[in-house]
Amino acid sequence: MHLPERNEDFHRIHARVQAELDARYGNFFPDGFLKTPYSGQLHERLFSLLQENLNTDLEGDMLRIVTADSVHTERRARELRELGLDVECRKAKEGDFYNLHSLDLTFERLPSLVRTITRSKVKEKSERDRLLERAGIQSA
């Protein structure tokens, strides 16, 4: 197992997500508001491990060791899915398994990502709802 210090594919994916956020929703939010989340080292290491084992089931314990996070691995995988990656999480008698099926992005979860960003930046629910409605996104 070799995890790079910097994963260029991870950064390219982030740039593509950012470009799509700007193209679809940039006119509805202040400049710089829609910054793609989940760009930290933890997500990058998780992505690198999944990428190195593309289309292969990985035991959750392996991901927990690499991320040094015994509690939130499923959440971090879900956040990679929110970016548009095809990460599958499944439970079996033997344990939890994670699989990155492809490096192709899908943007069907982009509205959810915008809700996440808005929730992290705007405390007042009515203001969040107003911003999301203006962008054509239903509040959760």
N, C-alpha and C positions, 0 to 999 in steps of 0.2 A: 504494500500500500504506500503510495506516494501522494501526499497532498501538497500542492504547490503553495508557495507563500502568497502568491497573487494568481487568481484564476481569471484569465482574460475572457473566457466564455461567460463567466458570471457577470463580469462588468459589461460585456456586450449585451447580455440579456437585460440588465438594468437600464442600459441606454435605450434599448428598443421599447421597453415598458414606459420609460419616461417620454419618449417621442410619441407613443400612442396616447398617453395621458394628455400631453400637450395638444395633440391634434384633435382629440375628441372633446376635451373638457377645458382646455386652456382659456378659452374666451369667457368662461363662467366663473373663474376664480381669480383672485389677485395674483400678480406675477410671483413666482417662487412658492406658491401655496402647495401645489401638487408635486411635491418631491417624493420620488419613489422610495417607499420604506424597505426595510429588511435588507439593508446593504452592509451590515456589519460582518465582522469576522466569523461569528458563529454561523450565520446563514451561508457564508462563503465556504466554510469548511464542510458543512453539511452537504451543500451542493457538490463540492469537489468529490466527496466520498461517493455520493450517489452517481455522479457522472462517471467516475472511474469504474463503477460497477453497473453501467447503463444496462437497463432491461434485465437486471438480476435482483432477486429478492435478497435484501440485507436484513440481518437480525437487528432489532431495535437496540439490543445491548451494544452492538458495534457502533451505532450512531451515537449512543449515549456516551461512550468512551471518547469518541473523537470530539464531540461538542462539549465534553465535561459537564453535561447537564442531564441528570438522572430523572428530571421531572418534566421538562417542557419539550422533549423531542418531538412528540406528536404535533404540538402547536407550531414548532418551527417548520415541520414538513407541510403543515396546512398553510403556513405563510408563503412557502415556496409555490404551492398550488395557487394561492391568491395572485402571485405574480404571473401566472399563466403556464406554469410547468406541470407536466403530467406525472405527478408524484402520487403513487398509490400507497395507502396504509391499510394493512389488513391484520386482523388478529387470528391466531390459530392456537391450538392446544400447546404447541411448542413455543409460543411467544408472539411478539409483534414483529411484522415484517414491513419493510419499506422498499419501494421500487420506483426509480425514475425511468419511465418507459421511453421517453424521447426528449430531445432538446428543442423540439418545435414548440413555439409558444402559441397559446390560444388566449384571446382577449375577452372571452365570455365572462370572466370574473372581474373585469375592470370596474364595473359599478361598485362591487363590493370593496375593491381596493380604494376607490374614491371615498366611500363611506368610512373606511378605516382611517384614512388620512384626515378626513374632516372631523371625525370623533376625537382624534388625538390633538387637534389644533383649536377646536371651537368648543368651549365648555357648555354654553347655553344651547339646550336642545332645540328651541324654536329657531335660533340662528342657523344651526346645522341643517335643520329641515328646510329652511328657506334657501340656503345655498344649494342643497342637493336638488330641491325642486326646480330651481332655476336651470340646473344642468340636466334636467330630465331624468333624475335618479330618485327612485322611491326611497324614503328613509326606512330603516329597519325597524 
